[in-house]
């Protein structure tokens, strides 16, 4: 139907749903077992939220439900494409997906610990970095004792890999 025949009050607001974490086209959606649990828990929460929407009127309720359904659709796509990788499978002495890596900055002496996880699991405040991040890509296939140069615009940082663990 042409927009000329639709009353302005009949227009339903299209919900703007924020995109999920960036995953390049063609890159597998690797997740750890705990990452898959998080995705499934998020799905349960969204379904529960949708089933218990409280709104002042039917229009507000419909908009809220549409918003949640849009989020669920994106989440379901991520779950369907997920490839669960158990970090304990494979060589334990080299850095790969799921590794918990302890690094020491040669310049400052600062020690940091990161786990390489899926894009939806990544949370730098919890020390979890995405497997597609520049740091992860530099660390993959390295071993404890290796030195790595992290290139920056103004300077390079040299870090020592102190340990690789798969808890």
DAWOMO-V600387 format. One line per field, one symbol per residue. psi: psi as a letter, one per 40 degrees, with the letter a starting at -180 (. if undefined). A space follows every 50 residues. Layout:
psi = ???
This chain:
psi = hiedehideehhhhhhhiiiihhihehighiidddddddddddddddddd efhhididddddddddddddddddddddddehhhhhdehaheeihaheih hhihhddeehhihihhaidedhgdeefhiieeiddddddheiiheihhhh hiddiihhihhdihig.
